C-alpha cells in the first residue's frame, strides 16, 4: 500500500473510532505538491500574508488536506432552528479539536516511518483585522483537489460543503491530485440557484459579493450567545443548501 493510501486509511480509521458527540460521514482526502504555484497565488487571492507550505514545514514537500463531512441530521437541525442550533455550535468546537487530534495522531503515525509532519492548528492564524485566515483550509483543500468554491464562499466537494477541513505538510513526495477547476456551484454553472444567499440571516452574502464585517459581527453574537462553550463563532445557514451533501 502506497503512502497516500496509508494516510487515507489512517484518517478513515480515526474518524470511524471517534467517540465525539458530533458524527461524520466518510472523510475526503486530497494531496498537493507543496511547490504548486497556486500556493503562492493565495497571497493575492486569499490574504497578502498567507502562509506557504514552507512556513509550516521548512523542508515540506507535500500537502495533505482532509474534509470531515457533517451528517445530514446535523445540518437539518441547524437549518430548521430559529437561531443557530447548539448542536451546530458544539460541532464547530468539537471538530476543531478533533482535527488537531487527528493531525497529532497522523504525526505520530508518520514519525514511526521517519517522516516529518507539521500543521497550522485549526483555531489559529485568523487575522481579526483583515478577517482572513493566514492558512485558509478551504483554499488549501481546493489546491489538493477536493472541490471548488460556490457563491457561499464554501468549498463544494463530492460530499458537499457541510463540514470542516484540516491539513498538514510532510517532507516526502506523494502522488498528487490536480487542483479543482470545475464549477460545482449551480449559480456559477447556470444561475439556477441562490439558496445560500437567501438563507443568510444578515444579508452579508450576496451574489455580487460578501460583506465579511457584517458576517463576522453576527458570528461574534453567536459566540456570546453560547458563552458556555469554547469560542464558537458559527452560523452555517449558508451551507444548509442543495450542495450541503453532494455536488448538486
HUCOR-V228457 format. One record per helix or strand of 3 or more residues. SS is the DSSP state (hx for helix, st for strand). FROM is the first residue (numbers start at 0). LEN is the number of residues. If there is no record, write none. Layout:
ss: [SS/SS]
from: [FROM/FROM]
len: [LEN/LEN]
//
This chain:
ss: [hx/st/hx/hx/st/hx/hx/hx/st/st/st/hx/hx/hx/hx]
from: [2/27/36/52/61/71/85/136/146/154/162/185/194/211/236]
len: [14/6/9/4/9/9/26/7/3/3/8/5/5/14/3]
//
